[in-house]
Amino acid sequence: MAGFSPEPASASGGQSQAAFKQQLNKVYIWYTGGFAAFVILLTILEQMGLTRSWIGLIFLLATVGLYAGIGIMSRTSDASEYYVAGRRVPALYNGMATGADWMSAASFIGMAGTLYLTGYGGLAFILGWTGGYCLVAFLLAPYLRKFGQFTIPDFLGARYGGNLPRLIGILAAILVSFVYVVAQIYGVGLITARLTGLDFAVGVFVGLGGILVCSFLGGMRAVTWTQVAQYIILIVAYMIPVVWLAVKQTGVPVPQLVYGTQLEKVTAREGELRKDPKELEVIQIFKDRAAAADAKLKDVPAAMAADKAAAEKKLADLRTANGPAADIQAAEKALAALPATEEDAKKKYAADKTAAEARAKPLAGMPSHGMPFAGDPNGDEKAQKAYRDSRNNFLALVFCLMVGTAALPHILMRYYTTPSVKEARDSVTWSLFFICLLYLTAPALAVLVKYEIFNVLVGTPFDKLPGWVASWAKVDPALLSIADINKDGIFQLGEMRIGGDIIVLATPEIAGLPYVISGLVAAGGLAAALSTADGLLLTIANALSHDLYYKMIDPNASTSKRVTISKTLLLIVALAAAYVASLKIADILFLVSAAFSLAAASFFPALVLGVFWKRANKWGASLGMVSGLVITFYYMATTQPWMRGLFGVEGPIADYTWFGIAPIAAGIFGVPLAFAVTIVVSLLTPAPNREVQELVEHVRYPDLKPARG
């Protein structure tokens, strides 16, 4: 599979762009055929007895080996090739590479899971991410390509003059990209652990090796051709199980067409589950647990003494009755795990109460899939407030994701790699096409999986549950746990706690497909995470080596020295991101959404005004980026639970919340502030020099000749 070069050797010489593109077509057609044959061969071997562990390991080694091969064959020390792939990537392939760069772990793994858990509310991600590419096409991509720099901080330095805007752009690019890349490496660890059975933390660093071989040696050139290969794998992997589920449930192989029909059936089943006596019994048990935890909070010392006495009695009874060794060990662990201090006990009881209250709701706490917003606009004051907050958060998230998409440095960098401005514009169109293939499928996947769980899994005896339930619970109990809460031996929906991050990865097993397809989907998720991580790490390394070191510290540095520094920094940043990801500090979706809000607030106003308003100057852009970034980060730090703990923020979250907006949509405050500060400060300070203003006009109106070439 790895025995080809994605970039013809003669392309760097006199070969025409058309011949180069024709050769690429041949290479990737052979690659696609070879990958299909590889999957078919593994399917045959599975039928002949090849074990699941071997299938997972082969998929991991083969795909990472393929990417490594492309990375090694695309190695380069040429600055233009390393930073912008020689500016000769055809629009079709740049669109495919951008699609892979964009199909992060959040898109591939998290989006359908979010739609499964939140229903209508999850559509904000599809609307925001897809709509953002319209902003890229109309407002930024062709104009940034005309300016001709290597990176976004490079553009800020050239457009606004001086090192201050460049330095702020470097810091913002590093912050945004680092937050985003941690989420990708988390996804890599999750998939690697599932494929190999390794511990999650070990899986993170094993997967990191696959990331580094793609970007370390060849920079943007290696990343581009690797991402094309990765897109082919991830889109095939995503579509196969969804199409299978659609055929299984409806007989129609186009999941997008059966989405509405299956949603109606899911809605009807939701009504039945809300009234089911067994489901109501489970809900009451959780309500009782929440009440018990609340009672403990009212007298923590007494509750601690009672818990200790109960645990000691249970252990003594087991020993007296000569109970099973496993039960005795479990009782000993439970006794040892009791909180030692009153403060620890208070935190535990509060957490127990919150967890029980979350599950003491119909449909395991999930909203009705087709219900647009929570609450009721015609209900009491509390219901009306819930409706307003839900609607406002939906719209705010759409806004942040749209604007953030148009400002992500690793995405905008891709449009510097095309041969011309026209190809840059065309590649945005291709990007949108390749992205929509997945985005129009994700809502259907969520509904089809929900139909399967509601109608097949619910009501099954615990001893007859499918094997995927136990296997995923072993990977991470926080992602999937099932317990017989009401002790009737039958599975109810309220007895399962499932994380959105496993919905896509478990879909083949839920659908009853061969394990090879599960390996294929895991390989697709790995491709999505690796492709985005490659682009993000390259963005960080380039910001430090090209924009900081070369442009600001040592302008006389040789090309080879700059590339070497970039590779060294890439390795350091990758290791740091892997370490943070191994700590499991937050879920994938929050990390990704945070990156979008931060990118939107810091870059979007400076980029748009830099292109369309020649009066925007260095001081306006610099203070605008800083103010947007600071207010967005502040809101996240005071309203997001993990960040509150990190920065020691105390008091109710409601005291820090503005207009009921969730932390993932914090950019809704940063973007308007950044625009306002940029405009006001630019008007109060001297205008850019005439040369810069004419350059801006030339970028927008090519017929005008700027003062400088």
GUVEX-104017 format. One record per residue: x, y, z of N, C-alpha, C in turn; residue in one letter. Coordinates in steps of 0.05 Angstrom, whole numbers, plus 5000, padded with zeros to 4 digits. Example, Ala and Ser with C-alpha at 12.3 -4.5 7.8 and 13.67 -1.06 7.14 Angstrom:
2
526448865156524649105156526449345156A
525749555142527349795143525850015157S
***
This chain:
709
501649765000500050005000501750255000M
504150235011505750485014507950494992A
507650344971509750334951509550524928G
508350764933508150954912508951224922F
509751394904510351674911507951844903S
506751994921504452154913505152394897P
507752454895508552694880510652614860E
509952614834511852534813514452694815P
516652544812519252664815519752894796A
518652864771519153064751517453314754S
515553304774513853534777515353784785A
517653744798519153984807520854104784S
520953964762522454064739520654214720G
520654134695519254284675516454174669G
515653974684513053854678510754054682Q
508854054664506654244665504754174688S
503254374696501254334717499254124709Q
498454124684496453934674497553644675A
500053604667501253344668501653254697A
502353444714502653384743499953284754F
497853424747495153344757494353074746K
494953014721494252764709495752534723Q
498252574730499752374744498652324772Q
497752544785496552514812493952344810L
492452394789489952234785490551934784N
492651864769493451584766494251464793K
495851624808496951524833494751474853V
492851654855490751624875488551424867Y
488151384841486351174832487550904840I
490150864835491450614843491350574874W
491750794888491750784917488950704927Y
486850814916484150754925483450454919T
484250364895483850084889485349904907G
487849974913489449814931488349804959G
487250024969486050024995483549854996F
481949864975479549694974480249404975A
482349324959483349044959484348964987A
485649145000486649095027484349035047F
482149185045479849145063478548875056V
478248815031477048565023478648325032I
481348355030483048135039482748095069L
482648315085482348285114479648155120L
477548225105474848105109475047805105T
476347715084476647425079478247295102I
480347425111482047315132480447295159L
478647495163476947475187475147235186E
473947185163472246945160473846685164Q
476446705158478146465161479146435190M
478546635207479246605235481246805246G
481947005230483747215240482447365264L
483847385286482647495311482347805308T
480547905326480048195326482548355333R
484048255352486448405360488348435337S
488648225320490348235297489248425276W
486648415272485448605253485948885260I
485448955286485949225295488849305292G
490649135299493549195297494349225268L
493349055250494049085221493049345210I
490549425217489449675207491249905217F
491949895242493550115253496250135239L
497649905237500349905226500249975196L
498249865181498149905153497650195146A
495650315159494950595152497050785161T
498050755186500150935195502750895178V
503250635171505550585153505250725126G
502750725116502250855090502851155093L
501751275114502251565117505251625121Y
506551445136509351485141510951475114A
510151285097511451255071511151505055G
508751615054508351865039510052095051I
510052105078511552315091514552295085G
515652045085518452005079519152075050I
517351995031517952045003517552344996M
516152485013515652775008517452955024S
519552835036521352995053522653215036R
523153445049524353675035525553865055T
527554015046528654235062528354495048S
526954495025526354745010524154895025D
524655155030522755315046519955325033A
519855375006517355394993515755134994S
517154914990515954654991515054585019E
516754655039516154585067513754745077Y
513655005071511555175082508955185066Y
509155175039506655205023506554995000V
507954775002507954554982508554654954A
510354854952511154954926509055114911G
506855174924504555314912503755194885R
503454924884502554804859500654574864R
499154584886497154374891494554434876V
493654254858491254304842488854344860P
486854494851484454564867483054314878A
482654114861481253864869482753734893L
485353714891486853574912487153754936Y
487354014932487454194955484754184970N
482554164955479954134968479753884984G
480853664973480753414987482553425012M
484953535009486753565032485553745053A
484153965045482854145064480653995078T
479153825063477053675075478153495097G
480353365092481653195112482653355135A
483853585129484853765149482553855167D
480253895155477953995169476553765184W
476553525173475153295186476753205210M
476553365231478053295255476653065270S
477852995293476652795310473852885318A
473453145322470853255330468753205308A
469553255282467653215260467052915257S
469152755255468852465249467652315273F
468752365296467952215320465752345335I
466052615340464352745359461752855348G
461552925322459253075313456752895313M
456852665302454552485302453752415330A
455752375348455152325376453752555389G
454552795383453153035394450253045384T
449852985358447152975347445552755361L
446752525367445352315381444452405408Y
446152545423445552615450443852865453L
444053055434442653305436440553355415T
440453185395438353215375438653465358G
436553625357436553865340438754055347Y
439454075373441554265381444254205368G
444753955362447253895349447553995321G
445254065308445454175281446954445280L
447254575303448854825304451654775293A
452754545298455454485289455554455258F
453554325247453454295218452954555204I
451054715214450554975202452955165205L
454155165228456455345233458855265217G
459655015218462054925204461754945173W
459354875163458954885134458755175125T
457155335140456955615132459555765133G
461355685151463855815153465455805127G
465155595112466655575087465555775066Y
463055865068462156075051463556335058C
464056385083465556625091468456605081L
469656365082472356325072472456395042V
470456295027470456334998470056624990A
468156755004467457024996469257245008F
470357195032471657415046474657395048L
475757145048478557125055480356975036L
479656725029481556545015482756674990A
481256784970482556884947484257134953P
483457294972484857544978487457484993Y
487357295011489857215025491857095006L
490756944986492556824966493957044950R
492557264944493657484929495957614945K
495657634971497857754987500357584986F
499957314985502257134979504057065002G
503357115027505057035049504856735055Q
506556635074506556355081504556285103F
504056475122502456415145500556645151T
498756615170496956835178498457045193I
500156985213501857195225503557345205P
504457205184505957325163504257535149D
501757465143499957665131499457905149F
499057855175498558075193500958265194L
503358145194505758305195506058475169G
505458355146505758495121503558705117A
501158635125498858815120498959055139R
499559005165499359225184502059345191Y
504259225183506859345186507859315215G
510359245218511559225245511158945256G
512558895278512558635290510358595311N
509058805320507058775341504658605331L
503458675309501258505299502158215294P
504558195283505657925278505957765303R
506957885324507457745350504757665362L
502857845362500157775373498957545357I
499257565330498257345313499657085319G
502257085324503656845331502556725357I
502256885378501256785403498356675401L
496656815385493956725381493856465365A
495556445345495656205328496555965345A
498456005362499455785380497255705399I
495955895412493855825431491555675417L
490555785395488355655381489155375372V
491455355359492255095347492954895369S
494054985391494754795413492254675425F
490254845431487754745442486454545423V
486554605397485254435377486854175375Y
489554185375491053945370490853755394V
490453865418490153685441487653515437V
485553625426483053475421483653255400A
485253315380485853115360487452885371Q
489452945388491052735399489452575419I
487552695433485752545450484252335433Y
483252425410481852235392483652015382G
486252085376488151885368488551675389V
488851765414489151585437486851395440G
484351515438481951355441481851135420L
482351195395482251005373484450795375I
486850885381489150705384488650505406T
487450605428486850425451484850215442A
482850295426480750115417481949905397R
483749985380484849805360486849605372L
488349695392490549535401490149415429T
488249535444487949445472489849565491G
491549755481493349895499491950085518L
493150165539492150365557491850625542D
489850795549489351035534491851215533F
493151255556495451435557497651335538A
498051065538500050955520499150985491V
496550955486495550985459495951265448G
495851465465496351735457499151765445V
501151655459503851695449504551515426F
503251285424503551115401502451255376V
500051365379498851515357500451755349G
501851875369503452115363505652055343L
506651805344508651735324507551755295G
505051675292503751695266503451985257G
502952155276502652445269505352555260I
507352495275509952615269511152535242L
510852285235512152195210510852325186V
508352425189507052555166508052835162C
508652975184509253265181512153335187S
513553155201516253225210518253255187F
518153075168520253085147519553265124L
517053275116516353415092514653665094G
513953745119512353985122509753975107G
509054205095506454225081506354045057M
508553995043508453815020507653525029R
508953425050508253165060505453155071A
504653365086502053375098499853375077V
500253525055498253545034497653275022T
499753135013499252884999498352665018W
499252685043498152495064495252545069T
494452795070491652865076489752775053Q
490752785029489052685007488552385011V
490652235018490351955023488451905047A
488752075067487152045091484152105086Q
483652295069480852365063479452125050Y
480851995031479551765018478851545038I
480651495057480051295077477751375095I
477851625104475851705125473051725113L
472751815088470051835077468851565071I
470551375061469651105056468850975082V
470551005102469950885129467450995141A
466951245137464551375149461951285135Y
462051255109459651195094458750905095M
460550715096459750435094457850355116I
458350395142456450305163453850455162P
453850705154451350865153449550755131V
450750705108449250595086448150315094V
449750155107448849895116446449915135W
446650095154444450135173441850225158L
442150405138439850495123438550265108A
440250095096439149865082437749675101V
439049625124437949435144435249525154K
434949785159432549895171430349955150Q
431150045126429150145107429350015079T
431549885073431949775046432949985026G
433350235035434350445018437250505024V
439050495004441950525010442850815011P
441051005013441751295014440751405041V
442551415061441651485088440351755090P
441351945073440152215074437252215067Q
436452035049433652025040431751905061L
432751725078431051595098431151735125V
432751945127433052095152430352175164Y
428652305148426052395158424252175167G
424151955152422451725159423351605185T
425951565189426951445213426651635237Q
426851895232426552085254423652075265L
421752045247418952015256418651765274E
419851545266419751295282421051335309K
423351465309424751525334423051695353V
421751895341420052075357417751915370T
416551735354414351575365415351385387A
417751275383418851095404419551255429R
420451505426421051675449418551705466E
416151745453413651765468413051515484G
413651285472413151035486414950995511E
417551065507419451035528418951225552L
417851465546417251655567415051545586R
413351365575411051265591411650975601K
413850855593414350585600414750555631D
413250375644413450345673416350275683P
417750115668420450035675422350275674K
422050445653423650685651423050875674E
420550905681419751075703420850975729L
420950705732422150585756425050655759E
426550645737429350725737429751015744V
428051185733428151475738427651525768I
425751385780425151425808427551345826Q
428951135818431251045833433451265833I
433851395810435851605809434851855825F
432251905825431252125841431752065871K
431351815879431851745906434851775913D
436551705894439451735899440252025902R
438952195885439552485887438652595914A
436252505923435252595949437052495972A
438052255970439752145990442452305991A
443552375968445952535967445452805979A
443152925973442453185983442253176014D
441152956024440952926053443652906066A
445552766053448252746064449653016065K
449053186045450353446044449453626068L
447053566079446053726101447453656127K
448553416129450053336153452353156145D
454553276135456753126123458052936143V
458753026168460052846187458452596193P
455852636197454152396203454052216179A
453952326155453852166130456452006127A
458652136133461251996131461351756150M
460451796175460451586195458651356186A
456251426175454351216166455451066143A
456751196124457951066101460150876110D
461750966128464050796138462950546152K
460950586169459750366184458450156165A
457150256144455850076125457949926109A
460050056101462149926085463649716102A
464149776128465449586146463649346151E
461049396154459149176159459048986135K
458949106111458748946086461248766084K
463548886089466048726088466148506108L
465248576133465248366154463348146148A
460948206137459048006130460147816108D
461547936088462647766067464847576078L
466447676096468547506107467347296125R
465247366140463947166157462646946141T
461447016119460046826102461946686082A
464646756085466646646066465846696037N
465146946031464247026005466347005984G
465647045958467547035936469847235940P
472247155933474547325936474247585922A
473047575898472747825882470848015897A
468747915909466948095924468248215949D
469948055962471348155986473348375977I
474748325955476648525945475248785938Q
472848755925471348995918470349145942A
469549005963468649125987470949276001A
473349156000475749276012476449535997E
476249525971476849765955474749985960K
472249905963470150105968470650235995A
471450086015472050196042474450386040L
476550306026478950476023478450726008A
476450715989475850945972474051155985A
473051106009471351296023472951556028L
471651786025473152036029474252066057P
476752156058478152176084477552426100A
476852646085476352896099473552986093T
472553176110469853276107469653426080E
471753566072471653716047471353516023E
472953306024472853096002470052976001D
468952916025466252796026464152986014A
464453246021462553436010462553445980K
464953445968465253445939464053185927K
464552955940463452705930460452705931K
459252795953456352785955455052985934Y
456353215930455353405911455553285882A
457753145877458053015850455952795847A
455552645868453552425866450752545861D
450152755875447452885871447152985842K
449253115832449153225804448752995784T
450352785787450252555769447452425770A
446352385794443752265796441552435784A
441652695789439652875778439752875747E
442152855736442452855707441052605695A
441052385709439852135698437052085708R
436052265726433352235735431352375717A
431752325691430152455671429352255649K
427152305635426452125613428652105592P
428651885577430551845555433451875563L
434051785588436751805598437852085598A
436052285601436952565602437152695575G
436652545553436852665526434252815520M
434453035505431953175496430753015474P
428153065468426952945444428553025420S
429052835402430952885380430053105362H
427453125357426453325338425553585351G
425953615378425153855391427254075387M
426454305375428454515368429954625392P
428454705413429754835436428554735462F
430054755484428954675510426854875519A
425354805539423454995550420955015533G
419455225538416855275524416455575522D
416255685498415855975496413156065507P
411255885510408655955520408155855549N
410355745562410055645588410455845610G
411155755634411555945656414256085652D
414956255672417356425669419856255666E
420056035682422355855681422555725653K
420255625643420255495617421055695594A
420055935596420656135576423656215577Q
424756235601427656295603429256065591K
428555815597429955585586429855595555A
427555665544427255685515429055895504Y
429056135516430756355506433656285507R
434556175530437356095533438155885512D
436455685508437055475489437255585460S
435355755453435355875426437756065423R
438356225443440656415441443256255439N
443556035454445955885453446255745425N
444055655414444155535387445255735367F
444055975367444856185348447656285353L
448356315378451056405385453156195376A
452555945380454455735372454755725342L
452555755327452755765298454555995289V
454156225302455756465295458756415300F
459356305324462156265331463456065313C
462055855306463255645289463655745261L
461755905251462056025224464456205223M
464556395241466756595241469356465248V
469356265267471756125274472855965251G
471055845235471955695212473455865192T
472456115189473756295170476356415181A
477056355206479356475217481456275227A
480956015224482855815234485455815217L
487655865230490255895215490855645198P
490455405209491355165194489555115170H
487155225169485455195146486155415125I
486455655134487155875115489955825102L
491755695117494355635105494155465080M
492055295079491755115056491455265030R
490255505031489755655007492155804997Y
494455795012496955905003498355704984Y
497355454983498755244968497955214939T
495855364931494855324903496555494884T
496455414858498155554838497255844832P
494555894836493556154829491156234847S
490356484844488056584860485456434851V
485156384825482856234815482755954827K
485055824828485155554840484555564870E
485355774883484655804912481655824915A
480355974898477356004900476055734893R
477055604872475955344864476355134886D
478555144900479154944920477254974944S
476255224949474355264970471755114963V
470955134937468554994928468854694931T
471254584923471754304927471754224956W
472954394973472954345002470154315012S
468354495005465654485014464254235005L
464754154980463553904970464453664986F
467053634990468153405004467253405034F
466953635046466053655073463153585076I
461553675056458653625057457953325055C
459753175041459252885040458952765067L
460552855086460452755114458252905130L
458153165127456353325143453353265138Y
452753195113449953125107449252845115L
451352695122450952415131450752395161T
452052565175452152545205449452555218A
447552735210444952725223443452465218P
443752355194442452095189443751875206A
446351875209447651675225446651685254L
446351925265445451955293442651835296A
440851885277438051795279437951485275V
439551385256439551095251440550945275L
442651045288443750915312441750925335V
440451155338438451185360436150995355K
435250965330433150775324433950495332Y
436450425326437450155332437450105362E
438550295377438750265406435950265419I
434150445411431550455422429850205417F
430250085393428449865385429749595388N
432349575387433649315389434949265416V
436449465426437849425451435949445475L
434249645476432449675498430549435499V
430349315523428649075527430148815525G
432748835518434348585516435348495544T
435248245551436348145576439348215578P
440248285602442948365606444948145597F
444147895601446047675594446047625564D
444447765549444347735520445047995505K
446148185519447048435506449348375487L
449448515464451648465445454348525456P
456348395444459048415455460248685455G
459348865437460649125435460149295461W
458049235476457549375500459749335520V
460449075525462549015544465249105534A
465849075508468449155498468949455500S
466849615494467249905496467349995525W
465949865543466049935572468849885583A
470349695571473049645580474949865571K
474449975547476150185536476150425555V
473750515563473450735581470650735592D
470350665618467650665630466250935630P
467851145628466651415626465151455600A
465951305579464651325553462251145551L
462250915564459950735563459850575589L
457550585602457150415626454250335627S
453750085633451049975635450849825662I
448749875677448349735703445349685706A
444749455717441949385721440849525746D
440049775741439249945764436849835780I
434849745766432449645780432349345784N
434649215778435048925784432948745771K
431948815747429948635734431248465713D
433848495708435148335688434648415659G
433148635655432548725628433649015625I
434849055602436149325597434049535591F
434049755606432549995600434350215591Q
433350405576434950615565436250785588L
434750825609435850985631438150855646G
438650595640440750455654443450465639E
443450615617445950645602446850935602M
449450965607450651235604452651205581R
452251365560453951335536455051605528I
457551615521458851855512458651885482G
458352125473458052175444460452085428G
462852075441465252015426465451735415D
463651555424463851275414461651205395I
459751375390457451315373458451225345I
460051385332461051315305462751065306V
464651055325466450825326465050565331L
462850575346461350325352459250265332A
458650445313456550395294456750135279T
459050055269459149795254458249555272P
459049555297458249345315455349365322E
454349605325451449645330449849535306I
450949575282449549495258449849195252A
451649065267452148775263453948715240G
455648905233457548865211460048705220L
461548585202464048445210465948635224P
467648535240469448695256471448855238Y
471948755214473648895195472649175190V
469949205188468849475184469249655208I
469149535232469849685256472749785255S
474549605246477249695242477549905221G
475949885200475950095179475050365189L
472850365205471850615216473850735236V
475150555252477250655270479550775254A
480250645232482350755215481551025203A
478951045196477851305186478051525207G
477251455231477451645253480351725259G
482051525257484951585260485951765238L
485051715214485851895191484952175196A
482452205206481352475211482952615232A
483552475254485052605276487952665267A
489152475253491952515244492152745225L
490352765206490452965185490253245197S
488353285216488053545228490453605246T
491353405261493653445279496053525264A
496553395240498853475223498753765216D
496453855207496154135199496554325222G
495454255245495654425269498454445279L
499854215281502554215291504354375272L
503854355246505454505226504954805229L
502454875235501755155240503355275263T
503355125286504855215309507855235304I
508955025292511855025286512655245267A
510955295247511555505227511355785240N
509355815258509056075271511556135287A
512655935300515055975317517556005300L
517855835279520355835264520456055243S
518256075227518256275205517556555215H
515356575230514356835238515956955261D
516556795281518056905304521056905300L
522156675293525056655291526156805266Y
525056735243526156845218525357135214Y
522857205218521857475212522557675234K
522957575259523257765281526057745295M
527257505295529657475310532157465292I
532157295272534457265254533657255225D
533257495213532457515185534457395165P
536857355174538957255157539256945159N
537556815174537756525177537456385150A
539056185146538856035121536355865119S
535655785095533255625091533355365107T
535655225106535854975120535655005150S
536755225160536555275189533755325197K
532255475181529455535188527755275188R
528155105168526654855167527454675190V
530054665197530854495219529654585245T
529554845249528354955274525354885275I
524054905252521254845250520754555258S
522454375248522054085254522554035284K
524554165295525154125324522754225341T
521754465335519554575350517054405347L
516654295323514354125318514353885337L
516753765340517053535358516453615387L
517453835396517053925423514053985429I
512754125410509954185414508253935413V
508953745396507453495394507553345420A
509853325432510153185458508553325480L
508653595480507153745500504153695497A
503153705472500353665467499453385474A
501153185469500552905476500352875506A
502053005521501952995550499353105560Y
498653345550496153465559493753295552V
493753175528491553005519491252765537A
493552655546493452415563492152465590S
491952715598490652785624487652785622L
486452775598483552775594482253015607K
483253255601482353495616479553575608I
478653515585475953595576475153425552A
472553425545471753265522472553395496D
472653235475473553325449471953575439I
469353555442467653765431468154035444L
468554045470469054305483471754415473F
473754255472476454345464476354465436L
474954325418474754415390473154675389V
470854685402469154925402470655165414S
472255115435473755325447475755445427A
477055265411478955355391477555535370A
475055475363473655635343472955915355F
472055925379471456185391473956355394S
476156235402478656375405479656485378L
479456315357480256395330478556615320A
475956595324474056795314474657065327A
475057065353475357325367478057455362A
480057295357482757405353483357475324S
482657295305483557335277481457455259F
478957385261476957455241476857755236F
476457925257476258205251478758325238P
481158235248483658345236483958265207A
483158015201483457915173481458055154L
478958065162476858185145477358485141V
477858625163478458915160481058965145L
482958785149485458815134485158785104G
483158635096482658595067480858815056V
478758885071476659055060476659345070F
478359415089478359685099481259785100W
482059945081484860025080485660215102K
483660325117484260505139485160355165R
484560095166485359935189488359945192A
489359995217492160025220493259835242N
495859865247497259685265496159695293K
495659935304494659955332491859845334W
490159905315487459805316487359505315G
488859385296488859095294489958965319A
492159075329493458955352491658955377S
490559195383488859215406486259055402L
485259045377482858895372483258595376G
485458485367486058205371486358145401M
487758315415488258265444485558275459V
483958485454481458515469479558285463S
479258205438477557985431478357725444G
481057675443482057425455481757425485L
482357645498482257665528479357625538V
477457765526474657735536473557455531I
474257335509473357065503474556865523T
477156885527478556705546477456745574F
477056995582475957055609473256915613Y
471556935593468856825596469056515598Y
470756395583471056105585472156025612M
474156175622475456115647473656135671A
471556295668469756345691467156185689T
466656055666464155905663464455615656T
466855525648467255245641468355095665Q
467054875674467854755699470754685702P
472054555682474854485684476554735686W
476054935670477655175671477255335697M
474855325708474355455734476155325755R
476355065755478054925774480954995770G
481855015744484555075738485455355748L
483555545745484255825753483155895780F
481955705794481055755821478655945823G
476955935803474556105804472455985822V
471456135841469456035860466856175856E
464756065869462056185867460456055845G
457856085845456055965825456756055797P
456655865778457155935750455256145740I
452756145750450756335741451556625746A
453256665767454156935773456057045752D
457256865736459256955716458056925687Y
455656825685454556775658453057015648T
453557085623452357315610450157215590W
447757305594445457235577445056935573F
445956785592445556495590447256355570G
449356485559450956365538452956165550I
453155935537455055725546457855795538A
459855685553462655755547463655695519P
462555485506463555415480462855635459I
460955805466460156025447461256295457A
463456285473464456535484465356735463A
465856645439466656835417464557035410G
462056985418459957165412460357435425I
461957445446462657695459465257805449F
467157635441469757715433469857845405G
468257735386468357825358467358115356V
464958185366464058465364465958655378P
467058575401468858755415471358795399L
472458585386474858615370474358795346A
472058765333471358945311471259235320F
469859285342469459555352472059685360A
473759535374476359645383478159705359V
478159515339479859555315478959805300T
476459845297475360075282475960335297I
475160335323475460585338478460665340V
480160485348482960545351484260625325V
483460495303484560565277483760855269S
481360935276480461205269481761415287L
482661335311483861525330486861545327L
488061375310490961365306491561405277T
494061475270494661535242494061305223P
493261365199492661165179495161035169A
494860785158497260655146498460825123P
500960785117502160945096500760885069N
501161065050499861045024500460785010R
502960695013503860445000502060205008E
501560185035499959965045497059995035V
496060235035493260275027492860194997Q
494860274981494660204953494959904948E
496559774965496859484963494159344970L
492759444990490159334997488259364974V
488259594962486459644939487159464916E
489759424912490559244890489658954894H
489758864919488858594925485858564919V
484358764925481458744920480758814891R
482258994879481759084852484359064836Y
484858824824487458774811488158964789P
486159104777486759284755488259534765D
488059594791489559814802492359734808L
494259894800497059834804498059954831K
499059794849499959904875502560064872P
503160204893505560374892508060204890A
507959954902510259774899509359524884R
511359414870510759184853508859004863G
***
